[in-house]
Amino acid sequence: MDTARPRGYYFEELTVGMRVSSPMRTVTETDVVQFAGLSGDYNQLHTDAEFAQDTPFGQRIAHGLLGLSMASGLAARAGFIEGTAQAFAGLTWKFKAPIFFGDSIKLEGEVIKTRPMPSMGGGLVVFAVKVVNQHGKTVQAGEWSMLMKGRPA
């Protein structure tokens, strides 16, 4: 049996005010095309360069839900939930600005609330989360509620 400590933080280690951040990743055309295929969302705003020229953005943009999905992946890459997240319990989310092809994004988060849930083996942690592009602009933001594993006895 592997008894190595998980990389992520246990519930007891996640305190209000604690900040976390991820590495950056660049959003590519391939990412958008693959997401369109996976989701079935072939909206022209994301997939048709000619159409997108006549939109307020002047070019194609990534799907908003692709940005949210990437944020989840960036949280995993950052490691703070790796091996200790038990469930994603809910979220509120705002799409504040477009993510363009070639933008680099990262996740920044802060613990804003914790609630012990001993019967679930840990507790609920609410993170204020934002996705920030290479210019420091917040493009997406909201709150994530996650059930986190408690420290073993």
Order of alpha helices (4+ residues) and beta strands (2+ residues): beta-beta-alpha-alpha-alpha-alpha-beta-beta-beta-beta
